[in-house]
Amino acid sequence: MGDRRSVTPRGLGERLNEARAQGRTQRCRYGAAVYERITDDVAGLSRGAVAFPEREPPALVPAFPAIARVVALGEGARRHLAGPFRAEEKIDGFNVRVARERGETLAFTRGGFACPFTTDRLPDLADFGSLFREEPDAVVGAEVAGAGSPYLRAQARHYSDDVALFAFDLSRLGGREPEPLARRDALFERHGIPRAPELLRCDRCDDAAREMLRALALELDAYRAEGMILKPEAGSRRLKYVTPSVNLGDIAADAGLLAELGEGFFTSRALRFIIGARELGAGDRLGEFERGLGSTLSEGMQRTLAQIEAEGKVYEDLAVRVRDPAAAEGLVAHLNRSSRLVQAHELWREPDGAHTRVGIRKVLLRSTSYLKSLLRGDPIVD
């Protein structure tokens, strides 16, 4: 997780110089803003952190913080939540950190890139200008979700036919820890920043609170929400909990992409599903899981094999809306530079009112190579 201390301006300059000397930074530009992304953990800086080197002194957008997962909700809450806490909905989207530099409001990905798509669409999603006029060193942690996402193939539940933004944390340039929840709430409300839905507040994590969490998890699971984030009112530790349904949805969405996924992707999600369903008393879901797992895996694999046989490649097609057509070209370039295993290109574009709709194909190179090798009879050593 890197260094959890606040990075002082003087200390940041020294750390940046060390990171540069080790080749762990990449200098980038977006509009008038120049930034440096940290490409690997180094010198107390975490991968994905972003520096504004042209400031005097330089400033840092902290890396996106890791959030610990609990699979057994009741026991996880009992062991790790001592005082007052709240539960907020875990949005099934992609993470961005929004910050302001040289007149540009930028949305940074987990890897520290200014996302061309999200940055282009920010004026549609929230009025960040008001917030940054009052709080110029603010960093907003948010999730962007919806059917128009350029990154996610399937989402737990429907948020928007396009995309919507849900802010969940507020931090500061140079600071690792998020602002207290009460201050975050007041600032977001005053400036009209849309928040992730708040689901529950409890004074303590006693038996009654854990029973409310269980009921809440069942409700979230019923309408296929991704889950919840548990946040103490005092302190920065967060816990994430994912509903059983989402684990099954992940398997269904990615069943045909065996070569793209890390070891244990399917087994870990199967185990989370079973633990979650048993804990919540949703035994009827276990039958659904048993019946659906085989067909889900088979359908996904057959889909990718059919793509290989018909077109010689495994791919995903998506459609996005942009304000500036140039943002679509930036998005394609971003997809290609952020992963050597994806080859993206534009398929089509058409006007859509004040926006432009763009179709993009992402060719998955690892799956393509792996399946081609199997189908042409190449020998493999198990």
Residue pairs with C-beta under 8 A, 6 or more apart in sequence:
1 46
1 65
1 66
2 41
2 44
2 45
2 46
2 47
2 49
2 63
3 44
3 45
3 46
3 176
4 176
4 177
5 44
5 176
6 174
6 175
6 176
6 177
7 15
7 44
7 45
7 60
7 62
7 174
7 176
8 174
9 57
9 58
9 59
9 174
10 57
12 51
12 57
12 58
12 59
12 60
12 174
13 57
13 58
14 43
15 43
15 44
15 45
16 25
16 36
16 43
16 45
16 51
16 53
16 58
18 42
18 43
19 25
19 38
19 42
19 43
19 45
22 42
22 43
24 38
24 39
24 40
24 42
24 43
24 45
25 36
25 37
25 38
25 39
25 51
26 36
26 37
26 39
26 112
27 34
27 35
27 36
27 53
28 34
28 35
28 36
28 37
28 113
28 114
29 35
30 104
30 106
30 114
30 116
30 119
31 102
31 103
31 104
32 102
32 103
32 104
33 52
33 101
33 102
33 103
33 104
33 106
33 114
34 52
34 53
34 54
34 101
34 102
35 50
35 51
35 52
35 53
35 101
35 106
35 114
36 50
36 51
36 53
37 48
37 49
37 50
37 111
37 112
37 113
38 45
38 46
38 47
38 48
38 49
38 50
38 51
38 63
38 112
39 47
39 112
40 47
41 47
45 60
45 63
46 62
46 63
47 63
47 111
47 112
48 63
48 64
48 108
48 109
48 110
48 111
48 112
49 60
49 61
49 62
49 63
49 112
50 60
50 61
50 97
50 99
50 108
50 112
51 58
51 59
51 60
51 61
52 58
52 59
52 60
52 61
52 101
52 173
54 102
55 101
59 137
59 173
59 174
60 173
60 174
61 97
61 99
61 108
61 139
61 173
62 97
62 139
62 171
62 174
62 175
62 176
63 112
64 95
64 97
64 110
64 141
65 176
65 178
65 236
65 238
67 229
67 238
67 239
67 240
68 80
68 237
68 238
68 239
68 240
69 239
69 240
69 241
69 242
70 76
70 77
70 80
70 230
70 239
70 240
70 241
71 241
71 271
71 272
71 275
71 276
72 275
72 279
73 210
73 213
73 214
73 217
73 241
73 276
73 279
73 280
74 210
74 213
74 214
74 279
76 239
76 241
77 205
77 209
77 210
77 213
77 230
77 239
78 205
78 210
80 230
80 237
80 239
81 205
81 230
81 232
81 239
82 204
82 205
82 232
83 203
83 204
83 232
83 233
83 234
84 201
84 202
84 203
84 204
84 232
84 233
84 234
85 201
85 202
85 205
85 230
85 231
85 232
85 233
86 181
86 198
86 199
86 200
86 201
86 202
86 230
86 231
86 233
87 198
87 199
87 200
87 201
87 213
87 216
87 228
87 229
87 230
87 231
88 168
88 195
88 196
88 197
88 198
88 199
88 228
88 229
88 231
89 166
89 196
89 197
89 198
89 199
89 220
89 225
89 226
89 227
89 228
89 229
90 196
90 225
90 226
90 227
90 228
90 229
90 240
90 241
90 242
91 143
91 145
91 159
91 166
91 168
91 196
91 226
92 143
92 145
92 152
92 155
92 156
92 157
92 159
92 225
92 226
92 246
93 143
93 144
93 145
93 146
93 149
93 152
93 155
93 159
93 163
93 166
94 109
94 143
94 144
94 145
94 149
94 151
94 152
95 109
95 110
95 141
95 142
95 143
96 107
96 108
96 109
96 115
96 118
96 141
96 142
96 143
96 144
97 107
97 108
97 139
97 140
97 141
97 142
98 105
98 106
98 107
98 108
98 122
98 128
98 139
98 140
98 142
99 105
99 106
99 108
99 138
99 139
99 140
99 173
100 106
100 128
100 132
100 136
100 138
104 119
105 119
105 122
105 128
105 129
105 132
106 114
106 119
107 114
107 115
107 118
107 119
107 122
107 142
107 144
108 114
108 115
109 115
109 338
111 338
113 334
113 337
113 338
115 331
115 334
116 327
116 330
116 331
116 333
116 334
117 150
117 320
117 322
117 327
117 330
117 331
117 334
118 144
119 327
120 322
120 323
120 324
120 327
120 330
121 163
121 321
121 322
121 323
121 327
122 128
122 165
123 323
124 323
125 144
125 163
125 164
125 165
125 194
126 165
126 167
126 192
126 193
126 194
127 191
127 192
127 193
128 140
128 191
128 193
130 191
130 192
131 138
131 140
131 187
131 191
131 193
132 138
134 187
134 190
134 191
135 187
137 172
137 173
137 174
138 170
138 171
138 172
138 173
138 187
139 170
139 171
139 172
139 173
140 167
140 169
140 170
140 193
141 167
141 168
141 169
141 170
141 171
141 178
142 165
142 166
142 167
142 168
143 165
143 166
143 168
143 196
144 163
144 164
144 165
144 166
145 152
145 155
145 159
145 160
145 163
145 164
145 166
146 155
146 159
146 160
146 161
146 162
146 163
146 164
147 155
147 158
147 160
147 161
147 162
147 163
148 160
148 161
148 162
148 163
148 319
148 320
148 321
149 155
149 163
149 318
149 320
150 318
150 320
150 331
150 335
150 360
153 253
153 254
153 316
153 318
154 249
154 252
154 253
156 224
156 225
156 226
156 243
156 245
156 246
156 249
157 223
157 224
157 225
157 226
162 321
163 321
164 194
165 194
166 194
166 195
166 196
166 197
167 188
167 193
167 194
167 195
167 196
168 195
168 196
168 229
169 178
169 179
169 184
170 178
170 179
170 183
170 184
170 187
170 188
171 177
171 178
171 179
172 179
177 236
178 184
178 236
179 187
180 233
180 234
181 231
181 233
182 233
185 195
187 193
188 194
188 195
196 229
199 216
199 220
199 228
200 212
200 213
200 216
202 209
202 212
213 228
213 230
214 279
214 280
216 228
217 227
217 228
217 241
217 243
217 276
217 280
218 280
218 281
218 282
220 226
220 227
220 228
220 243
221 243
221 244
221 245
221 276
221 280
221 282
221 285
224 243
224 245
224 246
224 249
225 243
225 246
226 242
226 243
226 246
227 240
227 241
227 242
227 243
227 246
228 240
228 241
229 238
229 239
229 240
229 241
230 238
230 239
230 240
230 241
231 238
242 272
242 276
243 276
244 272
244 273
244 276
244 277
244 280
244 282
244 285
245 285
247 269
247 270
247 272
247 273
247 276
248 269
248 273
248 288
248 289
248 292
248 293
248 296
250 265
250 269
251 266
251 269
251 270
251 293
251 296
251 297
252 292
252 296
252 300
254 260
254 261
254 265
254 300
255 296
255 297
255 298
255 299
255 300
255 301
256 299
256 300
256 301
256 302
256 303
256 304
256 305
256 314
256 367
257 300
257 304
257 314
257 364
257 367
258 301
258 367
258 370
259 364
259 366
259 367
259 369
259 370
259 371
260 341
260 364
260 366
260 367
266 297
270 289
270 293
273 285
273 289
274 286
274 289
276 282
277 283
277 285
277 286
277 289
278 286
304 314
304 367
304 371
305 371
305 375
307 313
307 314
307 315
308 314
308 368
308 371
308 372
308 375
309 375
312 368
312 372
313 363
313 364
313 368
314 363
314 364
314 367
314 368
314 371
315 361
315 362
315 363
315 364
316 361
316 362
316 364
317 347
317 359
317 360
317 361
317 362
318 359
318 360
318 362
319 357
319 358
319 359
319 360
320 328
320 331
320 357
320 358
320 360
321 352
321 355
321 356
321 357
321 358
322 328
322 331
322 355
322 356
322 358
323 354
323 355
323 356
325 349
325 356
325 358
328 346
328 349
328 356
328 358
328 360
329 346
331 358
331 360
332 344
332 345
332 346
332 360
335 342
335 344
335 360
335 362
336 342
336 343
336 344
340 365
341 364
341 365
341 366
342 362
342 363
342 364
342 365
343 362
343 363
343 365
344 360
344 361
344 362
344 363
345 360
345 361
345 363
346 358
346 359
346 360
347 359
347 360
347 361
348 358
348 359
349 356
349 357
349 358
349 359
350 356
350 357
351 357
373 380
374 380
